[in-house]
Amino acid sequence: MKRFYVFKDGKQCGSTATRETAIDMIHEHQKLETHYLLRSEFSIIEGEEEFIPYPSRQKAPRKKMGLQR
């Protein structure tokens, strides 16, 4: 699944499914800027999201040892 990751000053602040919503997110963050000299830098990175499952925690079956009498 393609995702668009939004970064503010080098830190990820969100991700969206489309480029247009990522730009809308940036505009919303820019509206919250209060000082004209202290403006943040925004960037977008397009990437592929992939979920990696944890390895199975099941123990390998033990071999049965023959009873010796």
C-alpha positions as CSV (number, residue, x, y, z in Angstrom):
1,M,0.0,0.0,0.0
2,K,1.4,3.4,-1.0
3,R,1.6,6.0,1.7
4,F,2.7,9.7,1.8
5,Y,4.7,10.5,4.9
6,V,4.7,14.1,6.1
7,F,7.7,15.5,7.9
8,K,8.0,18.7,9.9
9,D,11.5,19.8,10.6
10,G,12.8,16.3,9.9
11,K,10.4,14.6,12.2
12,Q,7.4,12.5,11.0
13,C,4.1,14.2,11.9
14,G,1.7,12.0,10.0
15,S,1.0,9.8,6.9
16,T,-1.9,9.8,4.4
17,A,-3.1,7.7,1.5
18,T,-3.0,10.4,-1.1
19,R,-0.7,13.3,-2.0
20,E,-3.5,15.8,-1.9
21,T,-4.4,14.9,1.7
22,A,-0.7,15.2,2.7
23,I,-0.6,18.7,1.2
24,D,-3.8,19.5,3.1
25,M,-2.2,18.3,6.3
26,I,0.8,20.5,5.7
27,H,-1.4,23.5,5.1
28,E,-3.3,22.9,8.4
29,H,0.1,22.8,10.2
30,Q,1.2,26.0,8.5
31,K,-2.0,27.7,9.7
32,L,-0.9,27.1,13.3
33,E,2.5,28.8,12.8
34,T,2.4,31.9,15.0
35,H,5.8,33.7,14.3
36,Y,6.8,34.8,10.8
37,L,10.5,34.1,11.5
38,L,10.1,30.7,13.1
39,R,8.6,28.8,10.2
40,S,8.9,25.0,10.0
41,E,10.1,23.2,7.0
42,F,7.7,20.5,5.6
43,S,8.4,17.6,3.3
44,I,6.6,14.6,1.8
45,I,8.1,11.2,1.1
46,E,6.2,8.6,-0.9
47,G,6.8,5.1,0.2
48,E,5.4,1.6,0.4
49,E,4.0,0.5,3.8
50,E,4.8,-3.1,4.7
51,F,3.9,-4.8,8.0
52,I,6.5,-7.3,9.3
53,P,5.0,-9.9,11.6
54,Y,6.8,-11.2,14.7
55,P,8.4,-14.6,14.4
56,S,6.5,-17.5,15.9
57,R,7.3,-18.0,19.6
58,Q,6.3,-21.6,19.6
59,K,9.0,-24.0,20.8
60,A,10.2,-26.7,18.5
61,P,8.8,-30.1,19.6
62,R,11.1,-32.1,21.7
63,K,12.3,-35.5,20.6
64,K,11.1,-38.3,22.8
65,M,13.9,-40.2,24.4
66,G,13.4,-43.9,24.8
67,L,13.1,-45.2,28.3
68,Q,16.0,-47.3,29.3
69,R,15.6,-50.0,32.0
